[in-house]
Amino acid sequence: MARRIMIIEDDRTIQQQLKALLESYRYEVVTTDDFATVVEDIIKENPDLVLLDLNLPFYDGYHVCRELRRQSRVPLIIVTSRDSEMDELMSMNLGADHFVTKPYNTGILIAKIAALLERAYGGSEARVVRHADLSLDLGMGTASFKGKTTELTRNESRILQLLIENEGRITSRDEIMNALWQTDAFVDDNTLTVNINRLRKKLATIDAGAFIKTRRGQGYLL
């Protein structure tokens, strides 16, 4: 499964260069040009890793880092032109995992990304869970149905895993939100709806979109 990286960078040239670099290493890349809702967008996109600039419009990277850490433990690398020890110290104290200064060595940046992703996700046990003819490979991050396969993001895999493990009973929205983000206190309820809809669309590509049933006001079940 291709890991999903979100770039928070307001310099369009740097943003696109970094996007091209990451895609050349087969990462899935998400960007944004709306810097007024950065934290909300990160939560909705649910990337596996975030690359965050400090010099941003509306809210600087320190604010984004602080607010993001109240809601998520997503791996976070600061990529910035600021190079003082105080900037690095503040970033690390606010919850960043790495601090990389521009201009950066692309090889070193890619190595840091790979190492951080391995540390965050590499140790997860690979296994397959099933519901009827639908199977979810947690190691590969793929869902399969009658010979067809689709790749899932981490959140999509986790949602499907919960529904399969709770086969035959309704899984509430609160249960799913707690499993994905460890809390439902700071997450917009619409964020879960977005993730569920994306999962349904992925499953529809393998003719399994009808598996997920909605129980209005209660939750979801298979």
C-alpha positions in Angstrom: 0.0 0.0 0.0 1.4 3.4 -1.0 1.8 5.6 2.0 0.0 8.9 1.9 1.9 12.1 2.6 0.4 15.6 2.9 2.5 18.6 2.1 1.6 21.9 3.9 3.7 24.4 1.9 2.5 27.8 0.5 5.4 28.3 -2.0 3.8 26.7 -5.0 7.1 26.0 -6.7 8.5 24.2 -3.7 5.2 22.4 -3.1 5.2 21.0 -6.7 8.9 20.0 -6.6 8.4 18.2 -3.4 5.3 16.5 -4.7 7.1 15.3 -7.8 10.0 14.0 -5.6 7.7 12.0 -3.3 5.7 10.6 -6.2 8.9 9.4 -7.8 9.4 7.3 -4.7 5.8 6.0 -5.1 4.3 7.9 -2.3 0.7 9.1 -2.7 0.8 12.9 -2.2 -1.9 15.3 -1.0 -1.5 19.1 -1.1 -3.6 22.1 -0.1 -3.8 25.7 -1.1 -6.3 26.7 1.6 -4.2 27.7 4.7 -7.1 29.0 6.8 -8.2 25.4 7.6 -5.0 23.5 7.6 -5.6 21.4 10.8 -9.1 20.5 9.7 -7.9 19.5 6.3 -5.1 17.3 7.7 -7.6 15.5 9.9 -10.0 15.0 7.0 -7.3 13.8 4.6 -5.8 11.5 7.2 -2.3 11.1 5.7 0.3 8.7 7.0 2.8 11.6 7.4 2.7 15.4 7.2 5.5 17.7 5.8 4.9 21.1 7.4 6.4 24.5 6.6 6.6 27.0 9.4 6.1 30.2 7.3 2.4 30.0 6.4 -0.4 32.5 5.8 -3.2 32.8 8.4 -1.5 30.5 11.0 2.2 29.7 11.2 3.5 26.2 11.5 3.8 26.4 15.3 0.1 26.9 15.6 -0.7 24.1 13.2 1.7 21.8 15.0 0.2 22.6 18.4 -3.4 22.2 17.3 -2.7 19.1 15.3 -1.1 17.4 18.2 -4.3 17.9 20.3 -6.1 15.7 17.8 -3.6 13.4 16.1 -0.3 11.6 16.5 0.3 11.5 12.7 4.1 11.5 12.0 5.2 15.1 11.4 8.3 16.6 9.8 9.0 20.3 9.8 10.5 21.4 6.5 11.4 25.1 6.7 13.9 27.8 5.7 14.2 28.8 9.4 17.4 27.3 10.7 17.9 28.6 14.3 18.2 26.2 17.2 15.2 27.9 18.8 13.0 27.1 15.8 14.1 23.5 16.0 13.6 23.3 19.8 10.1 24.8 19.6 9.1 22.5 16.8 10.2 19.4 18.7 8.6 20.6 21.9 5.3 21.1 20.1 5.4 17.5 18.8 7.3 17.4 15.5 9.2 14.2 14.9 12.0 15.8 12.7 13.2 19.2 11.7 14.6 19.7 8.2 16.0 23.0 6.9 15.8 24.3 3.3 17.5 23.8 1.0 17.4 20.2 2.0 19.3 17.2 0.7 16.6 15.2 -1.1 18.2 11.9 -0.2 18.3 12.7 3.5 14.7 13.9 3.5 13.5 10.8 1.8 15.5 8.7 4.3 14.0 10.5 7.2 10.5 10.0 5.8 11.1 6.3 5.2 12.5 5.8 8.7 9.7 7.7 10.3 7.0 5.7 8.4 8.8 2.4 9.3 8.9 3.4 13.0 5.2 4.5 13.0 3.7 1.7 10.9 6.3 -0.9 10.0 5.8 -3.0 13.1 2.1 -3.6 12.6 1.3 -7.3 12.3 0.2 -8.4 8.9 -3.0 -10.5 8.8 -6.1 -11.0 6.7 -9.7 -10.6 8.0 -12.8 -11.7 6.0 -16.5 -11.2 5.6 -18.1 -13.6 3.2 -16.1 -13.2 -0.1 -14.7 -9.9 1.0 -11.1 -10.0 2.4 -9.0 -7.3 4.0 -5.2 -7.7 4.0 -4.0 -5.4 6.8 -0.4 -5.9 5.9 -0.8 -4.9 2.3 -3.6 -2.4 2.9 -5.8 -4.0 0.2 -9.4 -5.2 0.0 -10.3 -8.0 -2.4 -13.6 -9.4 -3.6 -14.0 -12.2 -6.1 -10.7 -11.7 -7.8 -10.7 -7.9 -7.8 -8.5 -5.9 -5.5 -8.3 -2.2 -4.4 -5.8 -0.3 -2.3 -7.0 1.3 0.9 -5.7 4.1 3.1 -4.8 3.5 6.7 -8.2 4.9 7.9 -10.2 3.0 5.2 -8.5 -0.2 6.3 -9.2 0.5 10.0 -12.8 1.2 9.3 -13.3 -1.9 7.3 -11.4 -4.0 9.9 -13.7 -2.7 12.7 -16.8 -3.5 10.6 -15.6 -7.0 9.8 -14.6 -7.7 13.4 -18.0 -6.5 14.5 -19.8 -8.5 11.8 -23.5 -8.8 12.5 -23.8 -5.8 14.9 -23.9 -2.1 14.5 -20.6 -0.3 15.0 -21.4 3.3 16.3 -19.9 6.4 14.8 -18.3 7.1 18.2 -16.6 3.7 18.3 -15.1 4.2 14.8 -14.0 7.8 15.6 -12.3 6.6 18.9 -10.5 3.8 17.0 -9.3 6.2 14.3 -8.3 9.3 16.3 -8.3 8.0 19.9 -10.9 10.7 20.7 -14.1 12.1 19.2 -13.8 15.4 21.1 -11.9 17.4 18.5 -13.0 15.7 15.2 -15.7 17.1 13.0 -18.4 14.5 12.6 -18.3 15.1 8.8 -14.7 13.8 8.8 -15.9 10.3 9.5 -18.6 10.6 6.8 -15.9 11.6 4.3 -13.8 8.5 5.2 -16.8 6.2 5.0 -17.8 7.5 1.6 -14.2 7.1 0.3 -14.2 3.5 1.6 -17.5 2.8 -0.1 -16.2 4.2 -3.4 -13.1 2.1 -3.2 -15.2 -1.0 -2.5 -17.5 -0.2 -5.4 -14.6 -0.5 -7.8 -14.4 -4.2 -6.9 -18.2 -4.6 -6.9 -18.3 -4.7 -3.0 -19.8 -1.3 -2.4 -23.1 -2.7 -1.1 -21.5 -4.4 1.9 -21.5 -1.4 4.2 -25.0 -0.7 5.5 -25.9 2.6 7.3 -28.2 2.6 10.3 -29.3 6.2 10.5 -28.5 7.7 13.9 -26.8 4.5 15.1 -23.8 3.6 12.9 -22.7 1.1 10.3 -22.6 -2.7 9.8 -21.7 -5.4 7.3 
